[in-house]
Amino acid sequence: MKKKGGRILWLAYLDSATPRSKGRLLPKSLAVNRPTLQEVAQALEKLGYKFQVYPGKRYPPLWYEERLQGYVVVESSEKIRVLAAKVAAVIREAHR
C-alpha cells in the first residue's frame, strides 16, 4: 500500500503463518515466522530506511489477530514486495 511519504508495510505481509489469500506478499520460503514490529524496525534501521511505526493498528483482513497488530510506513519508492523481501531477509538472518 502507498501512504503519503512512503509505503505501508503490515506485519501480515511478512508472516509465514498468514495465507496469501489473507495478505502475505512473500512466498513461504522467504517469509518470516511471526515477525514483530521491533524486528521489522530493527531490520529497517539496519537497511538504512527512514520509517514511522504505528503499533496500535490492525491489518483489516485479520483484525482479530493480535499478533499482527501494527504497521510501519517506510519512506521509499521501491515496490512493496521488494521492500518486504529485504526486511524479511534481514530478520531471517538475525534469527540464525
C-alpha positions as CSV (number, residue, x, y, z in Angstrom):
1,M,0.0,0.0,0.0
2,K,1.0,3.6,-0.5
3,K,0.7,6.3,2.0
4,K,1.8,9.9,1.6
5,G,5.5,9.9,2.0
6,G,6.1,6.2,1.8
7,R,5.0,2.6,1.7
8,I,2.9,0.8,4.3
9,L,4.4,-2.5,5.5
10,W,2.0,-4.6,7.5
11,L,3.3,-7.5,9.6
12,A,0.9,-9.8,7.7
13,Y,2.9,-9.2,4.5
14,L,6.0,-10.9,6.1
15,D,4.3,-13.6,8.2
16,S,4.7,-17.2,7.0
17,A,1.7,-18.2,9.1
18,T,-0.6,-15.9,7.1
19,P,-2.0,-17.3,3.9
20,R,-1.5,-15.5,0.7
21,S,-5.3,-15.1,0.4
22,K,-5.2,-13.0,3.6
23,G,-2.4,-10.8,2.6
24,R,1.1,-12.4,2.8
25,L,3.2,-11.0,-0.1
26,L,6.2,-13.3,0.1
27,P,6.5,-17.0,-0.7
28,K,6.8,-19.1,2.5
29,S,10.4,-19.8,1.7
30,L,11.2,-16.0,2.0
31,A,8.6,-15.2,4.8
32,V,9.3,-15.0,8.5
33,N,7.6,-16.9,11.2
34,R,5.6,-14.5,13.4
35,P,7.6,-11.3,12.9
36,T,7.3,-8.5,15.5
37,L,7.2,-4.7,15.0
38,Q,10.5,-4.5,16.9
39,E,12.2,-6.9,14.5
40,V,10.9,-5.0,11.5
41,A,12.0,-1.7,12.9
42,Q,15.5,-3.1,13.6
43,A,15.7,-4.5,10.1
44,L,14.7,-1.2,8.5
45,E,17.3,0.6,10.7
46,K,19.9,-1.9,9.5
47,L,18.9,-1.3,5.9
48,G,19.1,2.5,6.4
49,Y,15.5,3.4,5.7
50,K,13.5,6.2,7.3
51,F,10.3,5.0,8.8
52,Q,7.5,5.5,11.3
53,V,6.0,2.8,13.4
54,Y,2.2,2.6,14.2
55,P,1.8,-0.1,16.8
56,G,-1.9,0.2,17.7
57,K,-3.3,-0.5,14.2
58,R,-4.7,-3.9,13.0
59,Y,-4.5,-5.3,9.5
60,P,-8.1,-5.1,8.2
61,P,-8.5,-8.6,6.8
62,L,-7.1,-10.1,10.0
63,W,-8.5,-7.6,12.5
64,Y,-8.9,-10.4,15.1
65,E,-5.2,-11.4,15.1
66,E,-3.5,-9.5,17.9
67,R,0.0,-10.8,16.9
68,L,-0.3,-9.0,13.6
69,Q,-1.0,-5.6,15.3
70,G,0.8,-2.6,13.8
71,Y,2.4,-1.4,10.7
72,V,5.4,0.6,9.5
73,V,5.4,3.5,7.0
74,V,8.7,3.3,5.1
75,E,9.9,6.3,3.1
76,S,10.8,4.6,-0.1
77,S,9.7,4.5,-3.7
78,E,10.6,0.8,-4.0
79,K,7.9,-1.7,-4.7
80,I,6.4,-3.2,-1.6
81,R,7.3,-6.8,-2.5
82,V,11.0,-5.8,-2.9
83,L,11.0,-3.9,0.4
84,A,9.2,-6.8,2.2
85,A,11.8,-9.3,0.8
86,K,14.7,-7.2,2.0
87,V,13.2,-6.8,5.5
88,A,12.4,-10.5,5.8
89,A,15.9,-11.4,4.7
90,V,17.4,-9.3,7.5
91,I,15.0,-10.7,10.1
92,R,15.8,-14.3,9.0
93,E,19.5,-13.6,9.2
94,A,19.0,-12.2,12.8
95,H,17.2,-15.4,13.8
96,R,20.2,-17.6,12.9
